[in-house]
Structure formats: structure tokens, C-alpha cells
Amino acid sequence: MKQIRIALVQMRSPFADLKNNLKKISRLARDAAAQEVDIICYPELCLQGYSRTESCLHAQPIPGPYTEKILALAQTYKLTMLVGLAEQTEYNKPYITHFVAYPDGKWDLYRKTHLGSREKPYFLPGQELPVFRHKKANFGILICWDLRFPEAATILSLKGAEIIFAPHASPMVSGNRRRSTWLKYLPARAYDNTVFIATCNLVGSDGTGRTFCGGALIIDPKGNVLAESFQKNDHLLVTDLYPRLINSIRRGKSTSMRSIFYLNVRRPELYTDLVR
């Protein structure tokens, strides 16, 4: 891994207002480019806004007109963009997808693999846990509920991911409960797998009665909070990720028990008989 600058977006996404949401995506990409960001991650379903029951009405094909515009933004601003949208399928259920647009005109995607119980009637689950290659770092994406499952983060780390982006569409909760909830499991995912975890969320009202609580948080590979922002409005959290610690651990340069790559000393032969 090399030093890399990432941006995490807290963003209000009025539901079904794709045109204006795309304008905001563009403005934030421009702001990130002005700060020499390498990768910008937007929240879950930020293009259409989040809805379980009505996302199918506004789902978009990939490739399609909106993803082509996102790809053009990545080329214009010379940064990698991770944008959430409902992806159209041949069925009446879309995927919850994160579209990855590269500045060289290429693209990729991740489809949410673990759907919440109230999402399952309305969305299709993805079937793959890919790792994406950037010239400065390898990264994976896990969307919201995906992060509750330790195996998913472990698989990405074993495949070489050094950063896991974790876009959310989490609703408003009282006080600062979202932060406290994230801090119960995100540091564990980072620490156990020696990865950076970078999460962000929708914020504010979506115009249909749903309100999202926002938040952007980065955890370092030892489980410490590296940077955070819990604004009530659109906001861009920009942070440099330094590679010294993760490279030292991943390359086995440290002899300390506190700084070994735990996944290298697993005993997978003991885990194959786990009850499914």
C-alpha cells in the first residue's frame, strides 16, 4: 500500500430525485478533486435515495445513462468514485449496488451480499466479494448490514484488501447511538483483519418521511479511530491513510505478537467443520 487520500461523503439524497442527486454527486467530486483525493466513497443508494418498497421503480441499468455520467465525472476529476445506486435487473427486484468508476474509463461494481430481513422481499443479494485494484491500495466494499458478518471482511483481507469502504443508509437514532453502535464492531473488523475501515452514511430527510443520521468514520488497522465527522448536513471528510503500519504488519516485518498479521497464522483446517 502507498499513501492515499480518501474522501467519505455524508449526503442528503431526496428519494427519486436522481437528477439533483447526481448534481450533488458531481459537486462533491469536484470538491474532492480540488483537495487531491484519490478515492471518494458515497453512501448506500445515494443516487436514488433509500427505499425498500419503491427502489424497483427507479432502478438503473449498468451500464446506463447515469453510470455513464458518473464514469465521465471520474475521468474529468481524475479520481476513483464509489457511488451507491439501485441496479436494474430482469426481475422486479434490483440489486443494492456500489458502482466503481475509474479515471481511465473502466468500471466495476459490488452488489450487497447480506440483505436485512426487511430488504429481502424487495432486493436481490449479490453473490461475490470482489477486491478492486487502485495504484495506491487494494480495496473492497461492504454495504451497511454486510459489516455485521465477520467472514465477509476476513475474505476481503485474505484477497488482499487494505481498505474496506462501508457505505450506509442508516436511519436516525437518538443521541449519538450510531457512532456507539459502529464502534462496537467496526474496530473489530479492522483489528482482526489488519485493514482500514472507512464508513459513511446518508444524512437528513429524504422527503418521504425517512430521516438518516449521517456520520463518517475511519478506523485504522489496529482498531483506532483515525478520523470522524458527524454533521447534520452534506459534508466531505478527507483523510490521508499512511501505509507504514499496515505494510509492516502485512509484510511480516514486526516480531511483536501485537503486530503480526493474524490471518497468516490461522488454522483453517480446524474451521472446515463449522455448523452452517
C-alpha positions in Angstrom: 0.0 0.0 0.0 1.1 3.6 -0.7 -0.1 6.8 1.0 -3.6 7.5 -0.3 -6.1 10.3 0.3 -9.7 9.3 0.6 -12.9 11.2 0.9 -16.1 10.0 2.7 -19.4 11.6 1.9 -22.3 12.4 4.2 -25.1 13.3 1.8 -28.8 14.1 1.7 -30.5 12.2 -1.1 -34.1 13.0 -1.7 -35.8 9.9 -2.9 -36.4 9.5 -6.6 -34.6 12.9 -7.4 -31.9 11.3 -9.5 -31.1 14.4 -11.5 -30.4 16.6 -8.5 -28.7 13.8 -6.5 -26.4 13.4 -9.5 -25.6 17.1 -9.4 -24.7 16.8 -5.8 -22.5 13.8 -6.5 -20.8 15.9 -9.2 -20.2 18.9 -6.9 -18.7 16.7 -4.2 -16.5 15.0 -6.7 -15.3 18.4 -7.8 -14.6 19.4 -4.2 -12.7 16.2 -3.6 -10.6 16.7 -6.7 -9.7 20.2 -5.5 -8.3 18.5 -2.4 -6.3 15.9 -4.5 -8.4 13.0 -3.3 -7.6 9.6 -4.8 -10.9 7.7 -3.9 -14.3 9.2 -2.9 -17.0 7.0 -1.4 -20.6 8.0 -1.3 -23.4 6.4 0.8 -25.6 3.4 0.0 -28.2 4.1 -2.6 -27.3 7.8 -2.8 -28.3 8.2 -6.4 -31.9 7.3 -6.0 -32.2 7.7 -2.2 -33.1 4.7 0.0 -36.4 2.9 -0.2 -37.1 -0.7 0.2 -40.5 -0.8 -1.4 -40.1 1.6 -4.3 -36.4 1.3 -5.4 -37.5 -1.0 -8.2 -39.4 1.9 -9.8 -36.3 4.0 -10.2 -33.6 1.3 -10.6 -31.0 2.0 -13.3 -29.2 -0.3 -15.8 -25.5 -0.8 -15.6 -24.1 0.4 -17.9 -26.7 3.1 -18.5 -27.1 6.8 -18.7 -26.5 7.6 -15.1 -23.4 5.3 -14.7 -22.0 6.8 -17.9 -22.3 10.2 -16.4 -20.6 9.0 -13.2 -17.8 7.5 -15.3 -17.4 10.8 -17.1 -17.1 12.6 -13.7 -14.4 10.1 -12.6 -12.5 10.9 -15.9 -13.0 14.6 -15.6 -11.9 14.9 -12.0 -9.3 12.1 -12.2 -10.4 10.2 -9.1 -12.0 6.9 -8.4 -15.6 7.2 -7.4 -17.7 4.7 -5.4 -21.4 5.5 -5.9 -24.4 3.8 -4.4 -27.4 3.0 -6.6 -30.3 0.6 -7.2 -29.3 -1.6 -10.1 -32.0 -2.7 -12.5 -32.4 -6.4 -13.1 -34.6 -8.5 -15.4 -36.7 -9.3 -12.3 -38.8 -6.9 -10.2 -36.0 -6.7 -7.6 -32.9 -4.5 -8.0 -29.5 -5.0 -6.5 -28.2 -2.6 -3.9 -25.1 -1.8 -5.8 -22.0 0.3 -5.4 -20.7 1.4 -8.8 -16.9 1.8 -9.0 -15.8 4.4 -11.7 -12.1 4.7 -12.5 -10.4 7.8 -14.1 -9.2 5.7 -17.0 -12.8 5.0 -18.2 -13.1 1.5 -16.7 -15.7 0.5 -14.2 -16.7 -2.3 -11.8 -19.3 -2.9 -9.2 -20.1 -4.6 -5.9 -23.6 -5.9 -5.1 -24.7 -6.0 -1.4 -24.5 -9.7 -0.4 -26.2 -9.6 3.1 -29.6 -8.1 2.9 -31.5 -7.1 6.1 -34.7 -9.0 6.8 -36.9 -6.1 5.6 -34.8 -5.8 2.4 -35.1 -9.4 1.3 -38.6 -9.1 -0.2 -37.5 -6.2 -2.4 -33.9 -6.7 -3.4 -31.7 -9.4 -4.8 -28.5 -10.3 -2.9 -25.1 -10.2 -4.6 -23.0 -13.4 -4.9 -19.4 -12.2 -4.9 -16.9 -10.4 -2.6 -14.5 -8.8 -5.0 -11.4 -6.8 -4.3 -10.6 -3.8 -6.5 -7.2 -2.6 -7.5 -6.1 1.0 -7.2 -2.5 2.0 -8.0 -2.1 3.1 -4.3 -4.1 0.4 -2.5 -6.4 -2.6 -2.9 -9.9 -2.1 -1.5 -13.1 -3.9 -1.0 -16.7 -2.7 -0.4 -19.2 -4.0 2.2 -22.5 -2.2 2.4 -24.2 -1.5 5.7 -25.5 -4.8 7.0 -22.6 -6.7 5.3 -20.3 -5.4 8.1 -22.2 -7.4 10.7 -20.7 -10.6 9.3 -17.1 -11.1 10.2 -16.4 -13.6 7.5 -17.0 -11.1 4.7 -14.3 -8.7 6.0 -11.9 -11.6 6.5 -12.4 -12.9 2.9 -11.6 -9.4 1.6 -8.5 -9.1 3.6 -7.3 -12.6 2.6 -7.9 -11.5 -1.0 -5.6 -8.5 -0.5 -7.9 -5.6 0.5 -6.1 -3.0 2.5 -9.1 -0.7 2.8 -12.8 -1.7 3.2 -15.3 1.0 2.3 -18.5 0.7 4.2 -21.3 2.9 2.8 -24.5 3.0 4.8 -28.1 4.2 4.6 -28.8 4.1 8.4 -31.8 5.9 9.8 -31.9 8.5 12.5 -31.4 7.2 16.0 -31.5 9.1 19.3 -28.4 10.9 20.6 -25.1 9.6 19.3 -26.1 5.9 19.1 -24.9 5.4 15.5 -21.4 6.2 16.5 -21.5 4.0 19.5 -23.0 1.1 17.5 -20.3 1.4 14.8 -17.7 1.4 17.5 -18.9 -2.0 18.8 -17.9 -3.9 15.6 -16.0 -1.8 13.1 -12.9 -1.6 15.2 -13.0 -5.4 15.5 -13.3 -5.8 11.7 -10.3 -3.5 11.2 -8.1 -5.0 14.0 -8.7 -8.7 13.3 -8.1 -8.3 9.5 -5.4 -5.5 9.5 -7.4 -3.2 7.3 -8.6 0.4 7.3 -12.4 0.6 7.6 -13.9 3.7 6.0 -17.7 4.2 6.6 -20.2 6.9 5.6 -23.9 7.4 5.7 -26.9 9.2 4.2 -27.9 12.3 6.2 -31.1 14.3 6.7 -34.7 13.9 5.3 -35.3 12.2 2.0 -38.6 14.0 1.5 -40.8 10.9 2.2 -40.7 10.9 6.0 -37.4 9.0 6.3 -34.5 10.7 8.1 -30.9 9.5 8.1 -28.4 10.2 10.8 -25.2 10.8 8.8 -21.7 10.0 10.0 -18.3 9.3 8.5 -15.7 7.3 10.4 -12.3 5.9 9.6 -10.8 3.1 11.7 -7.1 2.2 11.4 -5.7 -1.3 11.1 -5.2 -1.5 14.9 -8.9 -0.6 15.6 -8.3 3.1 16.5 -10.5 5.9 15.3 -8.4 7.8 12.8 -10.9 10.5 11.7 -14.6 11.1 12.1 -17.4 13.6 11.2 -21.0 13.5 12.4 -22.5 16.5 10.6 -26.2 17.3 10.1 -25.8 18.3 6.5 -23.8 17.3 3.4 -20.2 17.0 4.3 -16.9 15.7 2.9 -14.4 14.0 5.3 -11.0 14.0 3.7 -8.2 11.9 5.3 -4.8 10.6 4.4 -4.1 6.9 5.0 -0.5 6.3 5.8 0.9 2.8 4.9 3.7 2.3 7.3 1.7 0.3 9.9 -0.3 -1.9 7.6 2.8 -2.6 5.4 4.9 -3.5 8.4 2.2 -6.0 9.6 1.3 -7.4 6.3 4.9 -7.9 5.2 5.8 -9.6 8.5 8.5 -7.0 9.4 7.5 -7.0 13.1 8.3 -9.7 15.6 5.9 -8.4 18.2 2.9 -10.5 18.9 0.9 -7.3 18.9 1.9 -6.6 15.3 1.5 -9.8 13.4 -0.9 -10.4 10.5 -3.3 -12.7 12.4 -4.8 -14.1 9.2 -1.4 -15.6 8.3 -1.4 -17.8 11.4 -4.9 -19.1 11.3 -5.6 -22.8 11.3 -8.2 -23.2 8.7 -8.1 -27.0 8.9 -10.0 -26.5 12.3 -12.7 -24.4 10.8 -14.0 -26.6 8.0 -16.4 -28.5 10.2 -18.3 -25.4 11.3 -22.1 -26.0 11.5 -23.7 -24.0 8.8 
